[in-house]
Amino acid sequence: MSTFTGGRPAATLLTALTALAAVALLPPAPAAARPVQATMPVSVLMCTFTNRLDEPKDRQFFKDLLTTEGAGKGGLADYVTEQSGGRVSIEGSEVYGWYTIPKTFEEWYGWGMPNPTKKNDCLKAAESQGYRHPAGRPLLVVVNGPRGGSSGPREYFDRSAILDTTGWTLDRAVNVVFGLYGLTPGVSRIADGASADSGNRWDAMSVSGTFFPPSERFGQGAIGLAAPRLDELGWLPYWRVVTLGKDGAATQTVRLAPLEQPDRPGTLMVRVPNDQTTPGRYLTVEFRKRTGRSAAIPADTLLIHDFKPVADWPGMHTSTLLVDQRDADGRPIQSYDQDGVRIRLDSMTEDAATVTVTTDLTTKCRFGFVPRNAIAGDDVCVTAAARDQAADDNANQNGRHEGDGSCRTSAPLHRALLPPPAGSLTPEVHLRPVRGGNRVAGS
């Protein structure tokens, strides 16, 4: 595994056009066409201070938490293997220390001190004892005091992070190491205004706290990644993701297996296109069961996320959990009916949830394209100019053919039957010009 570095009869033709129009607006292929596969080693330096020399945890604790020595012990090694389906490993991670920074904790912690200085103080203390940092490897500095303040238990800079005593948990380790390797390309939160807590507590990459399960060894365990996050990283098997409308169907009933138990039969996520103006935006539906990494969630539930790209930030997405804003606890909604998209929970058992999803966007053109309307039922998506040209050709057809029915030499081609522009629908089609007595462009 490598180190992390991606003339046809008119009736028949109309049937074909109608079927093609049904796939004019679809979400993209799985967000990560090539699954993220990586070895993600991190160097961990543990540092104390002249007035705080205690070592609250020994080095083995951090080896179990942050390196492959913790395999089988519920640490980060087990988490990344499970969530990535074995595609990612932290092999090569090492823990060093404790080292003493020649400053008091208060001197080191001072608000005016830039973050790189804090990191470098620990790095220099380690280097004075013979440590040499591997080039290009992320650095995680562990300190034996709580920094407090609004910035929380970690800070990122220059592929490095600081983890204080409030962050010595699996929950935080996941968030930090994934962040150091750029595996948190989006923001996971709940719908605005739903709760004082803006974080999506059903996703390990939440911007704030999660429903973390208990861990005897590490205090706090880590909840799994939400389905759109797994899909974004390419860690959901593509054959277990249903994209509504991909086959032209506007309604589909789907059996969802619990995301926590992928060995159960069923789909793991449904994508439902919901915005013709924003390519790459869709709703996702998943079933979460109160077991395993989700043992601390309040109850078995559907989760419906609004997944969309961030304007002017290529590769960045937000994944917003839709919740009942009338509920003070911000519980996830279990159904959705808005803007032509409907999601209905039909049943939920211990083994599966069955949902029926519907969208009217499968018959609409992508933003910037319009139905050609050369004849009734012609929904092929083209530019406005191509539509206008087809209308003009139809209006002037009588003056463009000879008495024997053939086109005049100077007459334009029947443009309405030329292939639509690339990107206007999927898949592209190549339609042959109509010959003989059919004079209507597009018939």
N, C-alpha and C positions, 0 to 999 in steps of 0.2 A: 504494500500500500504506500503510495507516494505522499510526500509532505504536501500540505495544503497549498495550492497555487492560485469547467462549463460547457335538294328539295324534299323535305319531309312533310307528311300530312299535317294540316293545321292542328287537328285535335291532339295528335301525338306530341307535337311541339309544345302546345299549350300545357299539357300535362307535365312535360319535362321542365318547363319554365316555372310552373307553380311549385314543383318539388324543390327546385334549386333555390327559389326565394325563401323557402322555409329554413334554410341554413345561412341566410345572409348575415345574421348577427349572432355570433357565438363567442363565448369566452375563449381565451387562448388555450393552447395545450397546457399540461401541468406546468405550474409556475417555474419549476426547475426542470427543464427538458433533460438535463444531465444531472443526476443526483449529486449532491455535495459528498465527495469522498475524500477523507483527509486523515492524516496523523497530526494531532494538535498538541505537541509537547509544550509545557510551560515550566519555566524555572521559578521555584518558590524560595524566597529569602525571608527568614524569620529574624526580626530585630527587636531588641530591648533598648532601654535608655538608662542614663547614669542614675536617675532617681527612681527607676522602675525596672528592676533586674529580675523580677519573678518570671518564671516560664510556665504559664498556666496550662499549656499542653505540650507534650513531648513531640519530638519529630515524627514518631510513628503515627500519631494522630493525623498529622497533615499528609503523610504518605498514604494513609488509608483513605483520606478524603479526596486527595488531588492527584494521585498517581495510580498506575496499574497494580501496585501492591495492595490496593483496596478492592481488587476484583473479588466478587463474591461476598463483600462486606457491606454492600449498599452505598458505596461511594460514587464519585464522579465517573469512574471507569465503567461501572455497571450501567449508569444512567445513559451515557452517550452511546454505548453499545446497543442498549434496548431501544432508545428513541430513533437512532439512525438505521436500525436493522443491521448492525455490524459494519456500516460503511465508514464510521468514524472511530478513531481510537486516540487515547491520550498517551500512548506508548512513548517513552522517552522523557516524560516529566520527572523532575527531580526536586527534592527538598533539601535545603541547606540552612544551617544555623543551630542555635541562636547566635546572633552577633549583637554587639552593643554599639549603638550610635553614640558618639561622644557629645551628647546634648541631653538636657532634661527633656522629658516628654512635652512639657509646656513650651520650651524653646522650639522644639521640632514642629509642634502642632500649630504654632502661631498663625493667625489668619492671614497675615501679610506675606507669608512664605509661599512662593510659587510651588505648584505641585511637583514639577520635575526635580526641584531641590529636595523635597521630601523623599522621593524615590532614590535620588542619587546619594543621599546620606546613608541609606541602608546598603546600597550597592558598594559604596566606598568602604564601609565597615567590613563587608564581606571580602572585598578585594584585598584588604589589608591582612586578611587571614588566608590568602592564597586562592580565593575564588576567581574564576574567569568566566564571564558570561558568554554563552554561545551566540555568535552573530545572528541577528535576525529573529531570535527567539523571544516571545513575549515574556515579560517579567511580572511576577505577582509578589508584592511586598506584604508580609504579614507582620503587624505590630501588636504589642501586648497591652494596648490601651484603647479605650473608646474615644474616637474623635468627636462623636456627637455632631450637633449642628444639622442644618437642613440638607446637606449633601449626602447624608446616609453613610453606610459602612464601606463604600468603595469609591474610588476615583479613577478615571481613565485618562491616560495621556501617553502618547508615543508608544502604543502597544504595551503599556504597563498599567498596573492597577495597584491600589492600596486596599488591603482588607484588614479592618480592625476587629476587636474582640466581638463586636455585635454581628459580625459577618462570618463567623466560623461555623457555618452550616452548609448542608448540601444545597439548599435552596439558593443561597448566595453564591456558592461555588459555581453552580450551573450558569447563573446569570453573568458572572464575571468572566469565566473562561470562554463561554460562547461569545461574549462581547469582545474579548481580546482577539478572537479569530474572525470577527465580522459576521457571525452567524445570527445576528439580530438585525436584519435589514429593514424591519418594520416596527411600528409601534403597536402594542396590544393594549387596548383599553375598552371601556364600556361607553355606551351612548352618552353624549354630553348631557349634563344636567340630571342624570339618573341617580347619582349618589355623590356623597362627599368624596368617596374613594374613586378616583378616575381609572384605576387599574382593573384589568380583566383577571379576576382571581382564579379563573379556570385555565390559565396559560402561564407556564413558567417564565415566559418573557414579558410578563406584565410590567407596566411602568411603576407599579407599587405592589403591595403584598398579595400573596396567593393563598389558596386553600392547600397549604403544604401538609402532607401527612407526617405523623411523628416519626422520629428516628432515634432509637436507643443510643446509637453510637454518635450521631451528629446533631442531636437536638431537633433540628427540623429537616425533614426529607424534602423532596421536590416533586411537585405535580408535573405531569407530562406536558408536552407542547400541544397546543390546540391544533385541530386538523388543518386549517389554512396555513399555519406555520410549518407543519410537517410537509404539506404540499409544496410550499414555497421552496423548501430545501430539497425537494425531490425524494423525500423519505416515505411517501405514501405510494404503494404499488399502483401504477396507472390503471391497471385492470380493476382496481377496487375503488375507483373514483368515477362517478356518473356525472356527465355533463348534459344537463337538460337541453334538448334541441339539437344535439349533435347529429341525430338521425332524422331530424325534421319533426319529431314529435313534440308537441307543445305541452303535453301532460304525461306524467309518469309516476307510478307507485313504486317505491323503493324500500327494501328491507335493509336497515342499518345495523351492523354489528357494533358492539361497544368498542370505542377507540382503544380502551385499556386492554381489550382481549382480542387482538387481531387474528387469533387462531380460530375464532368463531366465524361461521359462514355469513356472508353478507357484504354490502358496500360499506366503506369506511367514511366516505364524504360525498355529498352531492353539491354540484355547482349549478347555480341558477342565474342566468344573465338578467340584469335588472337595470341597465343604463346604456341606452344606445349612443349617448354623447361621450361616454368615457370608455374607450377600449381598455380591456383588462380589468374592468370592475364587475363583480358578481357577488351574490350571496352564497354562503356555504352553509350546509346543514350537517351536523354530526350528532352522534349519540354518546353521552358520557355516563358511565356506570360508577356507582359509589364503591369502588374496589381498587386494590393496588395503589398506583400513584394518585388516584382520585379518591382515596378512602376518606378524605376529610371534606369532600364537597357535601353540601346539605342533603342532596337527594339525586337519584338518577334523573337525567334531564336531556332534552335537546338543547343544542347550542346553535344559534343562527348568527353568523358573522357577516358583516359588510366589508368585503375585501376590495380595496381600490388603490391604485397607484397615487403617489404624491406628485402633484404638478411641479415641474422644474427640478425634480430630484430623481433622475433615472435609477431604477432598481429599488427604490424605496416604496414601501406600501404601508398602509395602515390596515389593521385588522380590528374592527370595532364590533364588540359583542352587543347584540341588540337585546335590551332588557325592558321590562315593564316599568316605565317611568312613574307610574302611579304607586309602585311598590317601594316602600322606604328601604328595603333590603336590596333593591335592584336585581330581582330575580330574572333569569333569562326568559324571554318570551317563548311560547311553545307553538305559536302559529303566526302567520304573516299574510297580510292582504293589502297590497299597496302598489300603485302604478303598474297594474297588469300582472303582478307577480303574486302567487298564492302558495303558501306552504301550510299544509295541514297535517297534524299528528293524528294518525288513525288508531294506533295502538302502541303500548309499551309493555314489555315483559322483562324478565331478568336477562333474557338472552338477546333481545333485539327490540328495535323500534321501527314501526312502519310509517312512512310518510308519503303523502301525495303532493307533488310539486307541479305547478303550472306557470307558464309565462307566455305572454303574447308578443314578446320581443323576437321570437323566432321568425316572425313574418315581417319584421321591420328591417329597413336598411341601416347599415352602419352610418354613423354621423358623416355628413358630407356627400352622401349618395341618396338617390330617390328612386322610386319605382319607375320603370320606363313607360308603362301605360300605352304601349303601341296599340294594343287591343284589350278588350275586357279580360281581366285576369292575368295580364302580363306584369308580374311583380319582380322581374329581373332588376337588380340594383345597378344603376348607372349614374354618371354625373348629371347635373341639371342640364348641361349643354347637350349631352347625348340624348336625353329625353326630349329636349326642344327640337333637336335635329330630326328625331324619329317622327315627331308630330308634323314637322315641316315636310318631310318626305311623304307622309301619308296624305297631307293636304294637296300636294302637287303631283301625285302619282299619275294622273291621267295624261299629263303632258310629257311623260318620260318614257313612253314605250311606243314601239312601232305597231303597225296594223296587225302583224303576225304574232304579237304578244311579247316579242323580245324587247329588251331595254335599248333605248337609243344610245349611240356611242358616247354622247356627251352627258348622259344622265349619271348622277352619282350612284354609288352602290347602295344597296339597301342597308344603311348603317345600323338600323335597329337589330339586325341579325348578326352583326360582327361581335366578337367576344367582348364582354364587359371589361372595364379596366381592372387591372390587377389590384387585389385588395378590397374590391367592392363586395365580393361574396366568396364563400369557400364551399366547395372547390370552384375553380374557374371552369367555365364551359366554352366550347368552341362550336358555335352554331353555323350551319351552312346556309348560304343565301337561298331563298325560295325561288324556284324556277317555274316557268309555265304561266298559268292564268292568274296565280295569286299576286295581286299588285300591292297588297297592304304590307308595308314594312313592319316586320314583327309577326306576321301571320305564319 
